[in-house]
Amino acid sequence: MLSAQRRSHLLDLLDRDGRIVAKDAAAALGLSEDSIRRDLRELAEAGLCVRVYGGALPVPAADRPFRDRLSLGTASKERVARIAAERIRPGSTIIIDAGTTALALARLLPDDPTLTVITPSPAVALAVAEHSPARVIMIGGELGRHSMVAGGALAAEAIHRLSADACFLGVTGFHPEHGLTTGDLDDAATKRALAERSTDVYVLASEEKVGAVSRYPVLDVGEVTEVIVDPQTDARDPSTQAGGSDALDRQDRG
């Protein structure tokens, strides 16, 4: 079987089963696991899957560009944002990360002029200014075209000089085994820096993020105060979403 045919077959498996277990795929095709891992690496580099322990998972819908995500799961994001807004204490300083769920939260802030909002997102900053009397502090840096968030060395320097009572963090994947992940390397570093400068860290996990795994790790689930999920999502066992990964974790590392 040609390499192009193998990769096409693997993508069909991913679409059908919601995951690829490298050991099983190799046995089914009569190939070495190294061949399958090489194919998965090439597919991941092309953005067609996410490599995880022992195989691969689908690319999360939340890894799409910011503009494309504005209409994705809007009702779920609204429910998560409303719960998050209840965690905001009067007079506190909070960080609101970038992302479409963060944008929903920015539009639901309490009517509190003593509130201070720090954000690396121009869209969130504008929404806060439009919908609340809160003080707004923007984190500068290079604007990522995909995520529409400021990052890089300038952002890291600014974040290092700030502190907050709470951080509301956006991610593109929340999985009990693979933790909190995102699809951009620089964005992952910015999110970790924001979390480190906050007393409490709340993760905004709307329905499309539960059980998903993106390429770059942000934090382990145990490192945050709370993962806020949509109450209408079955989040009790996120590994059941996107095909899960329990079988993958029992295989050799891919």
Buried (B, 14 or more C-beta within 10 A) or exposed (E): EEEEEBBEBBBEBBEEEBBBBBBBBBEEBEBEBEBBBBBBBBBBEEEBBBBBBBBBBBBBBBBBEBEEBEEBBBEBBBBBBBBBBEBBEEEBBBBBBBBBBBBBBBBBBBEBEEBBBBBBBBBBBBBBBEEBEBBBBBBEBEBBEBBBBBBBEEBBEBBEEBEBBBBBBBBBBBBBBBBBBBBBEBBBBBBBBBBBBBEBBBBBBBBBBBBBBBBBBBBEBEBBBEBBBBEEBEBEEBBBBBBBBEBBBEBEEB
